[in-house]
Amino acid sequence: MQLELRHLEAVCRIAEAGSLGRAAGRLGVSQPALSAQLRRIERVAGGELFLRGRHGVEPTPLGEFVLSKARLVLGEMDALAAGARAAAPDTPLRLGCILLVLVDGLLGQLERVMAGQDISVTVEHSATTLTRQLGAGRYDAVLYGEVNDHEVALPEGTTARTVIAKEPFCVRLSAAHPLAARERIALAELAGEAWMMLVEDDDGGPEALVAACARVGFAPALRHRVPDRKMHYDLIASGRAISLSQPTAPPAPGTVLRPLEGDPVMGRIRLAWNRAAVSARDAELLHRAAVAGYLANVDNNAFYRTWWDARPELHPVLEV
């Protein structure tokens, strides 16, 4: 057997993850399959690359040497692919997104910021799907959200940058709801409600909601999963459900958006791109377009404009 790029990527991912289990999850393979692959790599390398312990794995001296060379080779391959792509300027840039509020105006922002660049935008329901497709080469860049401490695992060869560091999730409920007249709602007052979630909430949202509700003494009923935005709003307007929402969300007939006391659930928005497909300049322009798309919606709700203006340290910094 000869060492291939995929073997070098596997070694680097094991070192980054600190355990075979976590690395296997990020690579999309089973742990036994990754263990078997590592043994084959070690036979070719001439010795153990990692020491296994109760708390994970650590590189051996041989492992450190192989890692240093692997990172160098993979970096050169990234540079080669990026250079080849730059030499073919007519290649469209493929951007994948989850259904964030800023996506509604993103195409217009991209046309303004990246005029002349051929760009395709696809919306997915799952952050995991986005990142896997980024690793598989279907997307050149992805825009996604994370909630509280959750971190979306990214494939090898990618770089991520924060678009919005923090935003407080709010609650959308029927305009006829007894709490609709409140300026701010305590999470504990929503015990017993039926909650609506997205079809695939793999951004940490459900876990964050469950943990926040547990802290105030109840378990939320995560009852409905509806992918269609209009149906989502219609169910809320009818009083059949409530849901978490980004604070930049626009008004919807028959519903109101209210902040939660203490901001118990926080989100952030991230942009990740394949270094072999997206130049540093284009990554900066994508970031600018995403920031502009977000800021265009800050005034959708007066309470959020007040919250946002009071926290200038959270405002995105754009490179000159």
VOTOR-448861 format. One record per residue (C-alpha): residue in three letters; chain; x, y, z; residue number from 1. Coordinates in nm, 2 decimals, padded with zeros to 4 digits. Each point is the difference from the previous one (the first is absolute). Layout:
# residues N
NODE  aa ch     xx     yy     zz   i
NODE Ala  A      X      Y      Z NUM
...
# end
This chain:
# residues 320
NODE  aa ch     xx     yy     zz   i
NODE Met  A  00.00  00.00  00.00   1
NODE Gln  A  00.12  00.35 -00.08   2
NODE Leu  A -00.11  00.31  00.20   3
NODE Glu  A -00.26  00.21 -00.17   4
NODE Leu  A -00.14  00.35  00.08   5
NODE Arg  A -00.30 -00.16  00.17   6
NODE His  A  00.24 -00.18  00.24   7
NODE Leu  A  00.17  00.33  00.08   8
NODE Glu  A -00.34  00.16  00.06   9
NODE Ala  A -00.10 -00.28  00.23  10
NODE Val  A  00.32  00.04  00.21  11
NODE Cys  A -00.05  00.37  00.03  12
NODE Arg  A -00.36 -00.03  00.10  13
NODE Ile  A  00.08 -00.26  00.27  14
NODE Ala  A  00.26  00.24  00.14  15
NODE Glu  A -00.25  00.30 -00.01  16
NODE Ala  A -00.28 -00.20  00.16  17
NODE Gly  A  00.21 -00.16  00.27  18
NODE Ser  A -00.19 -00.33 -00.02  19
NODE Leu  A -00.08 -00.26 -00.26  20
NODE Gly  A -00.37  00.02  00.08  21
NODE Arg  A -00.03  00.38 -00.06  22
NODE Ala  A  00.22 -00.02 -00.31  23
NODE Ala  A -00.21 -00.28 -00.15  24
NODE Gly  A -00.31  00.21  00.05  25
NODE Arg  A  00.15  00.30 -00.17  26
NODE Leu  A  00.13 -00.22 -00.29  27
NODE Gly  A -00.34 -00.17 -00.04  28
NODE Val  A  00.13 -00.36  00.06  29
NODE Ser  A -00.03 -00.25  00.28  30
NODE Gln  A  00.26 -00.01  00.28  31
NODE Pro  A  00.10 -00.37 -00.08  32
NODE Ala  A  00.06  00.10 -00.37  33
NODE Leu  A  00.21  00.30  00.10  34
NODE Ser  A  00.20 -00.22  00.25  35
NODE Ala  A  00.07 -00.25 -00.27  36
NODE Gln  A  00.11  00.27 -00.24  37
NODE Leu  A  00.23  00.15  00.26  38
NODE Arg  A  00.16 -00.34  00.05  39
NODE Arg  A  00.07 -00.03 -00.37  40
NODE Ile  A  00.15  00.35  00.00  41
NODE Glu  A  00.22 -00.08  00.29  42
NODE Arg  A  00.13 -00.31 -00.17  43
NODE Val  A  00.10  00.22 -00.30  44
NODE Ala  A  00.15  00.27  00.23  45
NODE Gly  A  00.20 -00.25  00.19  46
NODE Gly  A -00.14  00.03  00.35  47
NODE Glu  A -00.28  00.14  00.23  48
NODE Leu  A -00.11  00.35 -00.09  49
NODE Phe  A -00.22  00.05  00.32  50
NODE Leu  A  00.00 -00.12  00.35  51
NODE Arg  A -00.34 -00.12  00.12  52
NODE Gly  A -00.11  00.09  00.35  53
NODE Arg  A -00.32  00.04  00.21  54
NODE His  A -00.03  00.36 -00.10  55
NODE Gly  A  00.06 -00.04 -00.37  56
NODE Val  A  00.31 -00.01 -00.23  57
NODE Glu  A  00.32  00.20 -00.01  58
NODE Pro  A  00.26 -00.01 -00.29  59
NODE Thr  A  00.32 -00.19  00.06  60
NODE Pro  A  00.33  00.16 -00.12  61
NODE Leu  A -00.05 -00.19 -00.33  62
NODE Gly  A -00.36  00.12 -00.01  63
NODE Glu  A  00.12  00.36  00.05  64
NODE Phe  A  00.24 -00.04 -00.30  65
NODE Val  A -00.27 -00.15 -00.22  66
NODE Leu  A -00.25  00.27  00.10  67
NODE Ser  A  00.24  00.28 -00.08  68
NODE Lys  A  00.06 -00.14 -00.35  69
NODE Ala  A -00.37 -00.08 -00.05  70
NODE Arg  A -00.10  00.35  00.08  71
NODE Leu  A  00.26  00.14 -00.24  72
NODE Val  A -00.11 -00.23 -00.29  73
NODE Leu  A -00.37  00.07  00.06  74
NODE Gly  A  00.07  00.37  00.01  75
NODE Glu  A  00.18 -00.02 -00.33  76
NODE Met  A -00.29 -00.19 -00.15  77
NODE Asp  A -00.24  00.27  00.12  78
NODE Ala  A  00.22  00.27 -00.16  79
NODE Leu  A  00.01 -00.20 -00.32  80
NODE Ala  A -00.37 -00.05 -00.02  81
NODE Ala  A -00.06  00.37  00.09  82
NODE Gly  A  00.24  00.11 -00.27  83
NODE Ala  A -00.16 -00.22 -00.26  84
NODE Arg  A -00.35  00.13  00.09  85
NODE Ala  A  00.13  00.36 -00.02  86
NODE Ala  A  00.12 -00.08 -00.35  87
NODE Ala  A -00.35 -00.09 -00.10  88
NODE Pro  A -00.20  00.31  00.09  89
NODE Asp  A -00.32 -00.11 -00.16  90
NODE Thr  A -00.05 -00.28  00.25  91
NODE Pro  A -00.31  00.08  00.21  92
NODE Leu  A  00.03  00.04  00.37  93
NODE Arg  A -00.24 -00.24  00.18  94
NODE Leu  A -00.13  00.12  00.34  95
NODE Gly  A -00.22 -00.22  00.23  96
NODE Cys  A -00.20  00.15  00.28  97
NODE Ile  A -00.25 -00.10  00.27  98
NODE Leu  A -00.32  00.20  00.01  99
NODE Leu  A  00.13  00.31  00.19 100
NODE Val  A -00.19  00.32 -00.02 101
NODE Leu  A  00.29  00.17 -00.19 102
NODE Val  A -00.03 -00.25 -00.28 103
NODE Asp  A -00.32  00.18 -00.13 104
NODE Gly  A  00.21  00.30 -00.11 105
NODE Leu  A  00.33 -00.18 -00.05 106
NODE Leu  A -00.01 -00.03 -00.38 107
NODE Gly  A -00.05  00.38 -00.03 108
NODE Gln  A  00.29  00.06  00.23 109
NODE Leu  A  00.22 -00.24 -00.19 110
NODE Glu  A -00.08  00.17 -00.33 111
NODE Arg  A  00.10  00.33  00.16 112
NODE Val  A  00.31 -00.11  00.17 113
NODE Met  A  00.12 -00.26 -00.25 114
NODE Ala  A -00.12  00.16 -00.32 115
NODE Gly  A  00.09 -00.21 -00.31 116
NODE Gln  A  00.06 -00.32  00.20 117
NODE Asp  A -00.21 -00.30 -00.10 118
NODE Ile  A -00.15 -00.13  00.33 119
NODE Ser  A -00.26 -00.27  00.08 120
NODE Val  A -00.18 -00.01  00.33 121
NODE Thr  A -00.17 -00.32  00.14 122
NODE Val  A -00.19 -00.02  00.33 123
NODE Glu  A  00.02 -00.32  00.21 124
NODE His  A -00.18 -00.09  00.31 125
NODE Ser  A  00.30 -00.15  00.18 126
NODE Ala  A  00.33  00.15  00.10 127
NODE Thr  A  00.15 -00.35  00.00 128
NODE Thr  A -00.11 -00.05 -00.36 129
NODE Leu  A  00.16  00.34 -00.09 130
NODE Thr  A  00.34 -00.09  00.15 131
NODE Arg  A  00.01 -00.35 -00.14 132
NODE Gln  A -00.08  00.14 -00.34 133
NODE Leu  A  00.27  00.26  00.05 134
NODE Gly  A  00.25 -00.28  00.07 135
NODE Ala  A -00.13 -00.19 -00.30 136
NODE Gly  A  00.05  00.29 -00.24 137
NODE Arg  A -00.37  00.07 -00.07 138
NODE Tyr  A  00.03  00.35  00.16 139
NODE Asp  A  00.29  00.24  00.00 140
NODE Ala  A -00.12  00.18  00.31 141
NODE Val  A -00.28 -00.04  00.25 142
NODE Leu  A -00.19  00.24  00.23 143
NODE Tyr  A -00.15 -00.16  00.32 144
NODE Gly  A -00.10  00.06  00.36 145
NODE Glu  A  00.11 -00.14  00.34 146
NODE Val  A -00.19  00.03  00.33 147
NODE Asn  A  00.16  00.05  00.34 148
NODE Asp  A  00.31 -00.22  00.03 149
NODE His  A -00.07 -00.22 -00.29 150
NODE Glu  A  00.28 -00.01 -00.27 151
NODE Val  A -00.07 -00.14 -00.35 152
NODE Ala  A  00.28 -00.23 -00.10 153
NODE Leu  A  00.18  00.12 -00.32 154
NODE Pro  A  00.18 -00.21 -00.26 155
NODE Glu  A  00.37  00.01 -00.06 156
NODE Gly  A  00.13  00.27 -00.23 157
NODE Thr  A -00.26  00.26  00.11 158
NODE Thr  A  00.02  00.33  00.19 159
NODE Ala  A -00.29  00.16  00.20 160
NODE Arg  A -00.07  00.36  00.10 161
NODE Thr  A -00.27  00.14  00.22 162
NODE Val  A -00.25  00.22 -00.16 163
NODE Ile  A -00.21  00.08  00.31 164
NODE Ala  A  00.15 -00.09  00.34 165
NODE Lys  A -00.32  00.00  00.21 166
NODE Glu  A -00.37  00.05 -00.05 167
NODE Pro  A -00.27 -00.07  00.26 168
NODE Phe  A -00.27 -00.24 -00.12 169
NODE Cys  A -00.35  00.13  00.06 170
NODE Val  A -00.34 -00.17  00.00 171
NODE Arg  A -00.27  00.03 -00.27 172
NODE Leu  A -00.35 -00.06  00.12 173
NODE Ser  A -00.36  00.08 -00.10 174
NODE Ala  A -00.11  00.36  00.02 175
NODE Ala  A -00.30 -00.13  00.20 176
NODE His  A  00.23 -00.18  00.25 177
NODE Pro  A -00.05  00.13  00.36 178
NODE Leu  A  00.37  00.10  00.01 179
NODE Ala  A  00.00  00.18 -00.33 180
NODE Ala  A -00.05  00.34  00.16 181
NODE Arg  A  00.32 -00.04  00.21 182
NODE Glu  A  00.31  00.19 -00.10 183
NODE Arg  A  00.22 -00.29  00.12 184
NODE Ile  A -00.09 -00.36  00.10 185
NODE Ala  A  00.15 -00.22  00.27 186
NODE Leu  A  00.08 -00.35 -00.14 187
NODE Ala  A -00.17 -00.16  00.30 188
NODE Glu  A -00.33  00.16 -00.11 189
NODE Leu  A  00.01 -00.22 -00.31 190
NODE Ala  A -00.02 -00.33  00.19 191
NODE Gly  A -00.27 -00.22 -00.15 192
NODE Glu  A  00.02  00.15 -00.35 193
NODE Ala  A  00.05 -00.20 -00.32 194
NODE Trp  A  00.32  00.09 -00.16 195
NODE Met  A  00.07 -00.01 -00.37 196
NODE Met  A  00.35 -00.08 -00.13 197
NODE Leu  A  00.17 -00.02 -00.33 198
NODE Val  A  00.00 -00.34 -00.18 199
NODE Glu  A  00.37 -00.06  00.07 200
NODE Asp  A  00.12  00.20  00.30 201
NODE Asp  A  00.37 -00.10  00.01 202
NODE Asp  A  00.13  00.34  00.09 203
NODE Gly  A -00.04 -00.06  00.37 204
NODE Gly  A -00.34  00.18  00.02 205
NODE Pro  A -00.22 -00.27  00.16 206
NODE Glu  A  00.27 -00.09  00.25 207
NODE Ala  A  00.04  00.37  00.10 208
NODE Leu  A -00.37  00.04  00.04 209
NODE Val  A -00.04 -00.32  00.21 210
NODE Ala  A  00.29  00.11  00.22 211
NODE Ala  A -00.13  00.36  00.04 212
NODE Cys  A -00.35 -00.14  00.09 213
NODE Ala  A  00.14 -00.25  00.25 214
NODE Arg  A  00.18  00.29  00.18 215
NODE Val  A -00.34  00.16  00.06 216
NODE Gly  A -00.18 -00.32  00.09 217
NODE Phe  A -00.17 -00.16 -00.29 218
NODE Ala  A  00.05 -00.22 -00.31 219
NODE Pro  A -00.12  00.15 -00.33 220
NODE Ala  A -00.23 -00.20 -00.22 221
NODE Leu  A  00.19  00.00 -00.34 222
NODE Arg  A -00.31 -00.10 -00.18 223
NODE His  A  00.00  00.13 -00.36 224
NODE Arg  A  00.26  00.00 -00.28 225
NODE Val  A -00.10  00.21 -00.30 226
NODE Pro  A  00.24  00.09 -00.29 227
NODE Asp  A -00.23  00.24 -00.17 228
NODE Arg  A  00.03  00.36  00.13 229
NODE Lys  A -00.36  00.10 -00.08 230
NODE Met  A -00.15 -00.31  00.16 231
NODE His  A  00.23  00.06  00.30 232
NODE Tyr  A -00.14  00.35  00.04 233
NODE Asp  A -00.36 -00.11 -00.06 234
NODE Leu  A  00.02 -00.26  00.28 235
NODE Ile  A  00.13  00.26  00.24 236
NODE Ala  A -00.27  00.26 -00.10 237
NODE Ser  A -00.27 -00.27  00.07 238
NODE Gly  A  00.14 -00.04  00.35 239
NODE Arg  A  00.10 -00.36 -00.06 240
NODE Ala  A  00.37  00.05  00.07 241
NODE Ile  A  00.28  00.24  00.09 242
NODE Ser  A  00.36  00.00 -00.12 243
NODE Leu  A  00.34  00.15  00.05 244
NODE Ser  A  00.10  00.26 -00.25 245
NODE Gln  A  00.29  00.22 -00.11 246
NODE Pro  A -00.06  00.35  00.13 247
NODE Thr  A  00.04  00.13 -00.36 248
NODE Ala  A -00.30 -00.19 -00.12 249
NODE Pro  A -00.26  00.21 -00.19 250
NODE Pro  A -00.36  00.04  00.12 251
NODE Ala  A -00.25 -00.27 -00.09 252
NODE Pro  A -00.38  00.05  00.00 253
NODE Gly  A -00.17 -00.12  00.32 254
NODE Thr  A  00.33 -00.04  00.19 255
NODE Val  A  00.22  00.20  00.22 256
NODE Leu  A  00.37 -00.03  00.08 257
NODE Arg  A  00.11  00.06  00.36 258
NODE Pro  A  00.34 -00.01  00.17 259
NODE Leu  A  00.07 -00.24  00.28 260
NODE Glu  A  00.10  00.12  00.34 261
NODE Gly  A  00.37 -00.05  00.06 262
NODE Asp  A  00.07 -00.12 -00.36 263
NODE Pro  A  00.02 -00.37  00.10 264
NODE Val  A  00.07 -00.12 -00.36 265
NODE Met  A  00.27  00.16 -00.21 266
NODE Gly  A  00.09 -00.06 -00.36 267
NODE Arg  A  00.28  00.09 -00.23 268
NODE Ile  A  00.05  00.00 -00.37 269
NODE Arg  A  00.31 -00.14 -00.17 270
NODE Leu  A  00.14 -00.01 -00.35 271
NODE Ala  A  00.23 -00.29 -00.11 272
NODE Trp  A  00.17 -00.05 -00.33 273
NODE Asn  A  00.23 -00.25 -00.18 274
NODE Arg  A  00.34  00.16 -00.02 275
NODE Ala  A  00.06 -00.18 -00.33 276
NODE Ala  A -00.30  00.15 -00.16 277
NODE Val  A -00.04  00.35  00.15 278
NODE Ser  A  00.27  00.26 -00.01 279
NODE Ala  A  00.07  00.22  00.31 280
NODE Arg  A -00.15  00.29 -00.19 281
NODE Asp  A -00.32 -00.18 -00.09 282
NODE Ala  A -00.03 -00.13  00.36 283
NODE Glu  A  00.01  00.36  00.12 284
NODE Leu  A -00.26  00.11 -00.25 285
NODE Leu  A -00.23 -00.29  00.10 286
NODE His  A  00.04  00.11  00.36 287
NODE Arg  A -00.08  00.36 -00.09 288
NODE Ala  A -00.32 -00.11 -00.18 289
NODE Ala  A -00.11 -00.22  00.29 290
NODE Val  A  00.06  00.29  00.25 291
NODE Ala  A -00.19  00.24 -00.23 292
NODE Gly  A -00.29 -00.25 -00.03 293
NODE Tyr  A -00.02 -00.03  00.38 294
NODE Leu  A  00.02  00.37  00.07 295
NODE Ala  A -00.28  00.07 -00.25 296
NODE Asn  A -00.23 -00.18  00.24 297
NODE Val  A  00.10  00.14  00.34 298
NODE Asp  A -00.28  00.26 -00.02 299
NODE Asn  A -00.27 -00.27 -00.06 300
NODE Asn  A -00.07  00.02  00.38 301
NODE Ala  A  00.05  00.31  00.21 302
NODE Phe  A  00.10 -00.20  00.31 303
NODE Tyr  A  00.28 -00.16 -00.19 304
NODE Arg  A  00.13  00.33 -00.13 305
NODE Thr  A  00.03  00.12  00.36 306
NODE Trp  A  00.17 -00.33  00.11 307
NODE Trp  A  00.24  00.02 -00.30 308
NODE Asp  A  00.10  00.37  00.05 309
NODE Ala  A  00.07 -00.06  00.36 310
NODE Arg  A  00.27 -00.26 -00.08 311
NODE Pro  A  00.24  00.15 -00.25 312
NODE Glu  A  00.26 -00.26  00.10 313
NODE Leu  A -00.21 -00.26 -00.19 314
NODE His  A -00.01  00.19 -00.32 315
NODE Pro  A  00.19 -00.17 -00.28 316
NODE Val  A  00.33  00.14 -00.10 317
NODE Leu  A  00.07  00.02 -00.37 318
NODE Glu  A  00.35 -00.01 -00.14 319
NODE Val  A  00.11  00.31 -00.19 320
# end
